[in-house]
Amino acid sequence: MGLFTGPDAEVVQIPWVNELFVPTTGELFANPNGFIEEIRILCKPWGITPGAVRASLWTGEFDRMHPPSHARRVAELLGGGPPVTVVPGVEQIGLFVIFEEALRFATPSGP
């Protein structure tokens, strides 16, 4: 946890984020083949043509791995309709703070 700097360093100190992040990160390092397989699947063509879908995209203002420009490009590929919310002051792990909002969107009664 000491490797985090910037805004994410604060977020990983939130008890519920820490309780979720530590075990899942441990699982990743315990079985790197699962992570490698996931990346392999994500990097090859999916065989679908993006179109208009019910979606909403969230990205951290300071996320260097998945910057806001990537979310805007995905929205464009999905027909330009999905809203892109740039969460101010966070990087990637900082998006944990909007999980409740994202889960509300994902439920059938969401917006």
DAZI-V625733 format. One record per backbone hydrogen bond with DSSP energy under -0.5 kcal/mol. NH is the residue of the N-H (numbers start at 0). CO is the residue of the C=O. If there is no record, write none. Layout:
nh:NH co:CO
nh:NH co:CO
This chain:
nh:3 co:0
nh:7 co:4
nh:8 co:5
nh:9 co:5
nh:9 co:6
nh:10 co:6
nh:11 co:7
nh:12 co:9
nh:13 co:10
nh:16 co:13
nh:17 co:13
nh:18 co:14
nh:19 co:15
nh:20 co:16
nh:21 co:17
nh:22 co:18
nh:23 co:19
nh:24 co:20
nh:25 co:21
nh:26 co:22
nh:27 co:23
nh:28 co:24
nh:29 co:25
nh:30 co:26
nh:31 co:28
nh:33 co:30
nh:34 co:30
nh:35 co:31
nh:36 co:32
nh:37 co:33
nh:38 co:34
nh:39 co:35
nh:40 co:36
nh:41 co:37
nh:42 co:38
nh:43 co:39
nh:43 co:40
nh:49 co:47
nh:52 co:77
nh:54 co:52
nh:56 co:82
nh:58 co:84
nh:60 co:86
nh:61 co:89
nh:62 co:59
nh:69 co:66
nh:70 co:66
nh:71 co:67
nh:72 co:68
nh:73 co:69
nh:74 co:70
nh:75 co:71
nh:76 co:72
nh:77 co:73
nh:78 co:75
nh:79 co:74
nh:82 co:54
nh:84 co:56
nh:84 co:82
nh:85 co:83
nh:86 co:58
nh:86 co:84
nh:87 co:85
nh:89 co:86
nh:94 co:91
nh:95 co:92
nh:96 co:93
nh:97 co:94
nh:98 co:95
nh:101 co:97
nh:102 co:98
nh:103 co:99
nh:104 co:100
nh:105 co:101
nh:106 co:102
nh:106 co:103
nh:109 co:106
